[in-house]
Amino acid sequence: MSASTDDTPPASGAARFDAARLASVLLPVAILVLALAGWEAVVQINEIPPYILPAPSQIAATLVKDWPVLFGSLLVTLRITFLALFAAVVGGVLLAILFAQSRWIELSFFPFAVILQVTPIVAIAPLLLIYLEPGTAVLVCAFLVAFFPILSNTALGLASADHNLRDLFDLYGASRFKQLVYLRLPAALPYFLGGLRIGGGLALIGAIVAEIAAGTAGQGSGLAFRIIESGYRLNVPRMFAALFLISVAGILIFLIFTALSHLLLHRWHESARRREA
């Protein structure tokens, strides 16, 4: 008498991972839909006027109606954000490499970077608007906010290279340049990408704060200026529409740099590799 066997294969680790990833997307979306539905119901049931709290449907209608104006302002804000982020990446990486070459240089200049980081940008922006053109002042504010995370993370990564490997490079007579290219920069890449994800969001925040300061001075054309302008006119639905675009822009920036980090690290670094079940 033959014993029956169960030939059903067990669920693979990849299938479990895909199910968990799908749930991590669907659950937040479901919560968001429920929150928007509750918001819509509260506004409609209580007949709240739009100049106090607009319904999500009215915000969406305003977004469509005012899209030419809002999209142009979005492009202005994104241009400032990415220009500031590019400058922060170039300046932060170069200064971190300089710090890695000399401890005395790091001790001399790093405190000034800390001072720039801990000083509230909302206090710096009005001063910069006095001495610089509005567009340049907004760009500098966004740069200052994004600069420190990239500098500090890259400097930490350069200093975290395995000391045994550094001793091995010294033993074989490798120059400082070869140590930098073949050992320290690869070791710093995960740290740099982490700082880039942080700096991308902070550059957008810095641009918005500086645009608000410029907008209160009657100058500007970014999304923050549209928010101030709509507030003066009690056009609250447009304020929410501009705020929605800012949030979407911040999310997309984070997702872009997260995808870049995964693309560069998933083949060799433990932080991005999939765990095998």
N, C-alpha and C positions, 0 to 999 in steps of 0.2 A: 504494500500500500504506500503510494508516494505521498510525501508531505507537500502541501501547497506552500508556495513561497510568495512573498510580496515583492514584486519587481518594481514597485514605484520608487523612482529615485528621490532621494532627499532634496529639499530645496537648496539650491546653490547659494553661495555667499553673494554672488553678483545679483541674483534675483532679490534676495533680502535687502541688499544695498539699494537697488532700484526702487523697491517698494518704500523704503524709508525716505529716499530722496523725493519720491512723488508725494508722500504724506507731508514732508516739510514744505512743499509748495502749496498743496491743496488746503491745508489747515489754516495758514495765514490768510489765504484768499477767501475762505469761507467766513472767517471772523470779520474780515473787512467788508464783505457783502452784507453780513448781518448788521454791522455797525452803521453802514450807509442806509440800510433799510429802516433801522430804528430812528436815525436822524431825520430821514424823510417823513416818517410817520409822526414824529414829535412836531415837526414844523407844520405839517398839514392839519393835524388834529387841533393844535393850539392856535392855528392861523397867525403864526409869527410873521411879522412883516420882513421883507428881504433886507431892509436897511439895518435890522437887528441881527437876524440869522437867516441867511438864504438856504433853501433846500438844495440837496445835491443835484437834483434835476435842473434847478435854475442855474447853479454853478456850471453845469455841463453846457447848458444853452448859452450862457455868457461866454464860455470858452470857445464855442463854435462861432458865435457872432463877432467877438473881438479878436479872433485868431490872428488876423494880419498884424494888429498892433502888438499883441502879446508875443507872437512868434518873433517879430523883429527885436523886441526887448530881450527875449530868451537868447537870441544869437549874440547880442551885446554882452550879456552876463556870461555866457559860455566862452566867448572869446577872451574876456578878461580872466576868467578862471583858468583856462588852459595856458594862456600866456604866463600868468603868475606861477602856475605849477611847473611849467617848463623852466622858468628862471630859477625856481626853488630847487628843482632837480639838479640843474647845472651847478648852481652855487653850493648847494648842500653836499653833493658828491665830491666836487673839487676840494671844498674845505675839509671834508672828512678825510680825504686822501692826504691832504697836507697835515692834518692832525696825526694821522697814522705814521707819518715820517718823522715827526719830532714831538716829543712829549712837552717840550718847553713851549712850542707854538700852541698846542692844545691848552695848556695851563694859562697862556696869555690871552687867548681870544674866546675860549668857550664861555667864560662868564658873561661876555657881552651878548652872545647868542641867547643865553638864559634870560638876561634882562629883557631882550626883545620879546621873548616868549611869554614871560609872566606879566608884562605890561598890557593891560586890556586894549584891544585894537579899537574899541569904541572911543577910547580916550585919545588915541593917536590920530585917528582919521580927521578930526576937525583941524588939528595942527598941520597935517600934511596938505589939507585943502588951502591953507593960507600960503604955503610956500611953493606948491606945485600946481600944475594944471589939473582940473578935475579928473580927466581920464588917467593921467599919470599917478595921481594920488590914490585912486581906486586900485590901480594895478599894484602899487607898492604895498598897500594894506593887505591885499590878497597874498602877495609874495611873503610878507613878514609872518603871516599866520601859517603858511604851508612850509616855510623854510626849516623850522626847528625840528619837526618830526623826521624829516628826511635826513638832516644833518646828524641828529643823535642816533637814529637807527643805523645809518650807514657807518658811523664811527664805531658803534658797538659791534657791528658785524665784522669790520676790519680788525678789531682788537680780539675777536673771538676765534680767530684761526688757531687750529691745533698747534700747541707749542712744540710738540714732538715733531710735527711736520716742518715747522719753522726751523728747528734745530737741524733736521735732515737737509733742508735747503742750504743752511749755512755750511753744513759739513761738505756738501758738494760744490761750494763756492758760488752759489746762485746770487746774482745781483739783486739789489732791492727792487729793481723794475721787474725782474722775473718772479720774485716772490709776490709782488703785488698782482701781477697778471695771472699767474698760475695757481696761487694759493689764497691770497687774502681777498681778492675781488670775488672769486666763486664762493668763498665762505660768507662774504657779506651780502650776497644776492638775496637770500631769504629775508634778511633784516631790512634791506633796502626796499624790497617789494612791500613789506609790512608798513614801512614808513610812507611809501607811495600811496597805499590805500588810505591811510590816515590823512596825508597831505592833500589828496584830491578833494575829500570832503571839506577839509578846513579851508582850502583855497576858495571854494564856493561860498562858505560862510564869510570869509574875509571880504570877498567881492560884494556880498549882499550888505554887510555892515557898512562898508565904505560907500556903497551906492545910496544907502539910507542917509548917511551924513551929507553926501553930495546933493541928494534930493531935497533935503531940508534947506539947503542953500539955493535951491531953485535950479540946479543943474543935474543932468543925468538922463539916461534913456533906458536903463536896464530894468529888470523885473522889480527890483526894490523900489525904484522911482515910480513905477506904475502902481505899486501898492500905496505909496504915500499920496500920489495924485488921486487915486480912487478914494482914499480916506477923506481927503479934502472935499471931494464931490459926493460923499456918502454912497459911492458905488461899491457897496460891500460885496456883491457877487463877483465883480472883477477882482477885488482884493483876494478872495478865496481862489479864483481861477489862477491868478499869478502865483499864489502860494502853492497851489497844486503843481504848477510847472516847476517851481523851485524844488519841491520834494522829489518829483520824478527825475529831474536832472541829477540831484544828489544820489538817488538810488542807482541810476544808470552809470554814473561815474564809479561808484563803489563796485558794481557788477563787472564793469569793464576791467578794472584793475585786479579784481579777484580772478577773473578768467585769465588775465595775463600771468598772474602769479601761478595759477595751476598749470598753464601751458609751459612755463619755464622750469617748474620744479617737480612736476608729477613723476618724471622718469628717474629722479635720483635723490630727492630730499624727502625725509620721513614726514614732514609736516603736510605734504601734498599727496603722498602715496595712499592708495586704497588698502585698507586692512583686509587680509585674507581670513575668511571665517574658518 
